Amino acid sequence: MRVPAETKKPVMMIQLPLGILVNMPVGIQVEGNPAEKFAIQTCTQNGCFVGTTISDRLLGAMRSGKELQVSFQATDKQNLTIAVPLSGFAVAYDKLK
């Protein structure tokens, strides 16, 4: 997560493992909020990457939520979800601005 000086809009980069379906969107969701879908931008030998500007709605949910879920599909079409704790996110984000 960073906030570029030129746009002042927060952006996030997520690194995912190799062996996932790159033509399927990655879902990012905070608890019961609707998931936002993002395209995989590129894959390297280190993994696949999703980089995106964060909407105000998603940022607000991340600031007040307890857990971020990142969902994607493996090449065998199995749905996978990674849970990322958000404890301390609001404090850390405030230091970025």
C-alpha positions as CSV (number, residue, x, y, z in Angstrom):
1,M,0.0,0.0,0.0
2,R,1.2,3.5,-0.9
3,V,-0.2,6.9,-1.6
4,P,1.6,8.5,-4.6
5,A,2.2,12.2,-4.2
6,E,1.0,13.0,-7.7
7,T,-2.4,11.5,-7.3
8,K,-3.0,11.4,-3.6
9,K,-5.1,8.2,-4.2
10,P,-4.0,5.0,-2.3
11,V,-2.8,2.1,-4.4
12,M,-2.2,-1.5,-3.4
13,M,0.0,-4.2,-4.9
14,I,-0.8,-7.8,-4.1
15,Q,1.6,-10.7,-4.9
16,L,0.0,-14.1,-5.5
17,P,1.6,-17.4,-6.1
18,L,2.3,-18.9,-9.5
19,G,-0.1,-21.7,-10.8
20,I,-3.2,-19.6,-10.7
21,L,-5.7,-18.8,-13.5
22,V,-4.5,-15.4,-14.9
23,N,-7.7,-14.9,-17.0
24,M,-9.9,-14.9,-13.9
25,P,-10.2,-11.8,-11.7
26,V,-8.9,-11.6,-8.1
27,G,-11.5,-10.8,-5.5
28,I,-10.7,-8.5,-2.6
29,Q,-13.2,-8.4,0.2
30,V,-13.4,-7.2,3.8
31,E,-15.7,-9.4,5.9
32,G,-19.3,-9.2,4.7
33,N,-18.8,-6.3,2.2
34,P,-19.2,-7.0,-1.5
35,A,-16.0,-8.2,-3.2
36,E,-14.2,-5.9,-5.6
37,K,-12.7,-7.7,-8.7
38,F,-9.3,-6.9,-10.2
39,A,-7.3,-8.3,-13.1
40,I,-3.9,-9.9,-12.7
41,Q,-1.4,-7.5,-14.3
42,T,1.6,-9.7,-14.7
43,C,3.4,-12.8,-13.5
44,T,7.2,-13.2,-13.0
45,Q,9.3,-16.0,-11.5
46,N,8.3,-14.5,-8.1
47,G,4.6,-14.8,-8.5
48,C,1.6,-13.0,-10.1
49,F,0.7,-9.4,-9.3
50,V,-2.4,-7.3,-8.9
51,G,-1.9,-3.5,-8.6
52,T,-4.8,-1.2,-8.3
53,T,-6.1,2.1,-7.0
54,I,-8.2,1.5,-3.8
55,S,-11.8,2.8,-3.8
56,D,-12.9,4.9,-0.8
57,R,-15.4,2.1,0.0
58,L,-12.7,-0.6,0.2
59,L,-10.3,1.7,2.1
60,G,-13.0,2.5,4.7
61,A,-13.7,-1.2,5.1
62,M,-10.0,-2.0,5.5
63,R,-9.6,0.7,8.1
64,S,-12.5,-0.6,10.2
65,G,-12.4,-4.3,9.4
66,K,-10.6,-7.2,11.0
67,E,-9.8,-9.3,8.0
68,L,-9.2,-8.9,4.3
69,Q,-9.9,-11.9,2.0
70,V,-8.1,-12.3,-1.3
71,S,-9.7,-14.9,-3.6
72,F,-8.5,-16.4,-6.8
73,Q,-8.6,-19.7,-8.7
74,A,-5.8,-22.3,-9.1
75,T,-5.2,-23.8,-12.5
76,D,-7.3,-26.8,-11.5
77,K,-10.2,-24.3,-11.0
78,Q,-10.2,-24.7,-7.3
79,N,-11.2,-21.5,-5.5
80,L,-8.7,-20.3,-3.0
81,T,-8.9,-17.6,-0.4
82,I,-6.1,-16.0,1.7
83,A,-7.1,-14.2,4.8
84,V,-5.0,-11.1,5.8
85,P,-5.4,-9.6,9.2
86,L,-6.1,-5.9,9.3
87,S,-5.2,-5.2,12.9
88,G,-3.1,-2.0,12.9
89,F,-3.9,-1.2,9.3
90,A,-5.6,2.1,10.1
91,V,-2.7,3.4,12.2
92,A,-0.2,2.3,9.5
93,Y,-2.2,3.9,6.7
94,D,-2.5,7.2,8.6
95,K,1.4,7.3,8.8
96,L,1.5,6.9,5.0
97,K,-0.5,10.1,4.3
